[in-house]
C-alpha cells in the first residue's frame, strides 16, 4: 500500500511538472503573403521575414509561419488555410496578420476592396483569434522598392495601409506599421544600396538563378532579418505583450 501511495504521489508530481512546462509554451502564428512566407531552397536567396522570426524569440516560443506566396486575405481564407490554424490556436498564443500585396490584384479569387471586404476579412481574423483566447497583431504590408526618381518611394499600397490601420484602431488591436518602417529603411539606403535588402543577384551567382534576378518586392535573407528586426523593435517600443517572448 505504501508503495502504491508513493507511486500515486510521484505520478501527480510528474503531471504537475509537465503541466507547468506546457503552460510556458507559447505559439506565434503568422499569416500573410510571399513577403512573409517560408521559401524552398530552390528559391534562394529569397527569404520571407516570417521565415527568420524564430531567430528573434525565446526558447519556449514556437513560430508557425503559415504565410504563403500569392495569397490575399480572401484567398487564404477561401482555401481553408485559416481553418487549419484556427483549430490549432491555444489560449495565450499570438497571431500576426499581414495581407495587402495580393489583395490589390484584380483577379477575382484575390481582390478585396480596402474599405469593405479587406477590412471585414481582417476583422474576421482578429475576432476569431480572440475567440480562441489568442492575441492578434495587425501589420501593414512592407514597402516595395519602387523609387519615384526623386529619392523617394512610390505609394504602391494606397488605401490598404489606411484600412489596416483603421481596422486595428476600430477593434483595439495592436498595429505595427511595417510599410512606414520599411519605407524609412529603404529610403535611408537609397536606390542602389537598398538592393541589398531585396532579391537582386547577378546571372550565375546562384545555380538556380542562372539569368539573375531583379525583384523589388521580395527580400533576401539580409533584408528579411532587418525587416523582422524592425517588427521586433516596434513591438518592444509599443510595449506589446508579445515583447516578453522576444530576445
Secondary structure, 3 states (H helix, E strand, C coil): CHHHHHHHHHHHHHHHHHHHHHHHCEEEEEEECCCCCCCCHHHCCECCHHHHHHHCECCCEEEEECCCCCCCHHHHHHCCHHHHHHCCCCCCCEEEEECCCCCCCCCCCCCCCCCCHHHHHHHHHHHHHHHCCCEEEEECCCCCCCECCCCCECCCCCHHHHHHHHHHHHHCCEEECHHHHHHHHHHHHHHHHHHHHEEEECCCCCCCCCCCEEEEEEEEHHHHHHHHHHHHHHHHHHCCHHHHHEC
